[in-house]
């Protein structure tokens, strides 16, 4: 079965971009030019461009037309399965260690996303404390990640955990000073498409997914005290780690 005309055209344009016929930042032919070249309706040409935009290959602007998106150089986040500490408190990634909050945290109460609520053992619709931050390069005012902490209401309501300023060392020092330490952490790495508000805050073009790191903070008895949901542009960051040999990985005689 032949694919629709717009997909055939999108495929040809995609190949031209990958070959370098249209390098990063270059303008693609106008909709009218594509329609004339292939003998198709303008709407079909627009559908082809929309497919490339949804893949994150091009950007569409009213004045400058369609251009090949300039892809950022990827930064590797090396997850060494360790927690570090500096004068500001605990941190989990040396790459992100210099980043700071670009604005004061937003403190709200409300239900957590379904997967986070499960980790917190919160009932559907149950209010939890939500601490939302946008982190990045303060000097350049460049956002790098969104970081949202979710804490049980029974743990945090009426405490300094619900204040904007949680003091030196942030919520982790505060949790340990409240008698819940020594803390332990686990994390998972995944991806999803951004919500419109997330795309706007991070300045994401269409078609770019989020790299998502979900970290749970636990007390010594295994109780989940906090879930941190960190989202960053998947076209800018990648997760890296070293691979070591298990004792079973020996060369056969």
C-alpha positions in Angstrom: 0.0 0.0 0.0 1.4 3.4 -1.0 1.8 5.9 1.9 -0.1 9.2 1.7 1.4 11.9 -0.5 2.3 14.1 2.4 4.4 11.3 4.0 6.2 10.6 0.8 7.2 14.3 0.6 8.1 14.4 4.2 10.3 11.4 3.7 12.1 13.1 0.8 12.6 16.3 2.8 13.8 14.3 5.8 16.4 12.5 3.6 17.6 15.8 2.2 18.0 17.2 5.7 20.0 14.1 6.8 22.2 14.3 3.7 23.0 17.9 4.5 21.2 19.3 1.5 19.4 21.5 4.0 21.9 22.0 6.9 21.0 23.2 10.3 19.5 26.7 10.2 18.8 26.5 6.4 15.4 27.4 5.0 13.3 24.8 3.4 11.3 25.6 0.3 8.1 27.6 0.9 4.7 25.8 1.1 3.8 27.2 -2.3 7.1 26.0 -3.8 6.7 22.5 -2.4 3.1 22.4 -3.8 4.3 23.5 -7.2 7.3 21.1 -7.3 5.2 18.0 -6.4 2.0 19.1 -8.1 0.0 18.9 -4.8 -2.4 21.0 -2.8 -0.9 23.5 -0.3 -2.7 21.6 2.5 -0.8 18.5 1.6 2.5 20.4 1.6 1.6 21.8 5.0 0.9 18.3 6.3 4.4 17.2 5.2 6.0 20.1 7.0 3.9 19.5 10.1 5.1 15.9 10.2 8.8 17.1 10.2 7.9 19.7 12.9 6.4 17.0 15.1 9.6 15.0 14.8 11.6 18.0 16.0 13.5 18.3 12.6 12.3 21.8 11.6 10.9 24.9 13.1 8.0 26.9 11.5 7.8 30.6 11.9 5.4 33.1 10.3 8.1 35.5 9.1 11.1 33.3 8.5 9.2 30.3 7.1 10.4 26.7 7.8 14.0 26.2 8.8 16.0 23.1 9.8 16.3 23.1 13.6 19.7 23.7 15.1 20.3 20.8 17.4 22.2 21.5 20.6 25.3 19.6 21.5 24.3 16.9 24.0 25.6 17.0 27.5 26.1 13.7 29.3 24.7 13.3 32.8 26.9 10.7 34.4 24.8 8.8 37.0 27.5 7.3 39.2 25.0 5.9 41.6 26.4 8.1 44.3 25.1 11.1 46.3 27.5 14.1 46.7 27.5 17.0 49.0 28.8 20.6 48.8 28.1 23.7 50.8 24.5 23.8 49.6 23.7 20.3 50.6 23.2 16.9 48.8 23.3 16.7 45.0 23.2 13.7 42.6 24.8 14.8 39.4 28.2 16.7 39.0 27.0 18.1 35.6 24.0 19.8 37.3 25.9 20.8 40.5 26.5 24.4 39.3 22.9 25.0 38.4 20.7 27.2 40.7 17.0 28.0 40.9 16.1 30.7 38.3 13.2 31.9 40.4 11.8 31.2 43.9 10.1 27.8 44.3 6.4 27.5 43.9 4.7 25.8 46.9 1.3 24.4 46.4 -1.0 21.6 47.8 -2.8 19.2 45.5 -2.9 15.7 44.1 0.3 14.1 42.7 0.4 12.6 39.3 -0.9 9.0 39.4 2.5 7.3 39.2 4.0 9.6 41.8 0.9 9.1 44.1 1.5 5.3 44.0 5.1 5.8 45.1 4.0 8.0 48.0 1.2 5.6 48.9 -1.2 8.5 48.6 -4.9 7.9 47.9 -6.2 9.1 44.5 -6.9 12.8 44.8 -5.2 13.1 48.1 -3.4 16.4 48.7 0.4 16.3 48.9 2.9 19.1 49.2 4.3 20.1 45.8 7.5 22.1 45.6 8.2 23.2 42.0 11.5 24.7 40.8 13.1 25.6 37.5 16.9 25.2 37.5 19.6 26.4 35.2 22.4 28.7 34.4 21.6 31.9 36.4 24.1 34.1 34.5 22.6 33.2 31.2 19.1 32.9 32.5 19.0 29.6 30.6 16.6 26.9 32.0 18.0 23.4 32.1 15.5 21.4 34.0 12.2 21.4 35.9 12.4 19.7 39.3 9.3 19.0 41.3 9.3 17.5 44.8 6.2 15.7 46.2 5.9 15.1 49.9 3.1 13.5 52.0 0.9 16.0 53.7 1.1 14.1 57.0 4.9 14.6 57.0 5.1 18.2 55.8 2.0 20.1 56.7 2.7 22.7 59.4 6.5 22.3 59.1 9.3 24.2 57.4 9.1 21.7 54.5 6.1 23.8 53.3 8.1 27.1 53.5 9.8 28.6 50.5 13.1 28.8 52.4 13.8 25.4 54.0 17.2 26.6 55.3 20.7 25.4 54.7 20.9 22.0 52.9 17.3 22.2 51.7 14.6 19.6 52.3 17.1 16.7 52.7 19.0 18.3 55.6 15.6 19.3 57.0 14.3 15.8 56.8 17.3 14.4 58.5 17.2 17.0 61.2 13.5 16.1 61.7 14.7 12.6 62.6 14.0 10.8 59.4 17.6 10.0 58.4 19.9 8.7 57.3 18.2 9.1 54.0 18.5 6.7 51.1 17.6 7.2 47.4 16.5 5.3 44.4 15.8 6.5 40.9 14.4 5.5 37.5 15.0 7.1 34.1 12.3 7.4 31.5 11.0 9.8 28.9 7.7 11.4 27.9 6.3 14.2 25.8 6.1 17.6 27.6 2.9 19.2 28.6 2.4 22.7 27.0 3.4 24.5 30.2 6.6 22.4 30.5 7.5 23.0 26.9 7.0 26.8 27.4 9.1 27.0 30.6 12.0 25.1 29.0 11.7 26.8 25.6 11.2 23.4 23.8 10.4 23.3 20.1 7.7 20.9 18.9 8.6 17.2 18.8 11.2 17.2 21.6 10.5 14.8 24.4 11.5 15.1 28.1 14.1 13.0 29.7 12.6 12.2 33.1 14.4 11.1 36.2 12.2 10.1 39.1 14.0 9.8 42.5 12.5 8.5 45.7 13.8 9.5 49.1 13.4 6.9 51.8 13.8 6.7 55.6 15.8 3.8 57.1 12.6 1.8 57.5 11.8 2.1 53.8 9.1 4.8 54.1 9.0 7.1 51.0 9.4 10.7 52.3 9.7 12.5 48.9 9.4 11.8 45.2 11.4 14.2 43.0 10.4 14.4 39.3 13.1 16.0 37.2 12.5 16.8 33.6 15.0 18.1 31.0 15.2 18.3 27.2 16.0 14.9 25.7 17.7 16.6 22.8 20.2 18.3 25.1 20.9 15.7 27.7 21.7 12.0 27.8 22.3 9.6 30.6 25.8 8.0 30.8 27.3 5.5 33.2 30.4 3.2 33.4 30.0 -0.6 33.1 32.0 -2.8 35.4 32.5 -6.6 35.3 30.5 -8.8 37.5 32.5 -11.7 39.0 30.8 -14.0 36.6 32.1 -12.1 33.5 35.4 -14.0 33.1 36.9 -15.3 29.9 36.2 -19.1 29.6 39.2 -21.3 29.7 
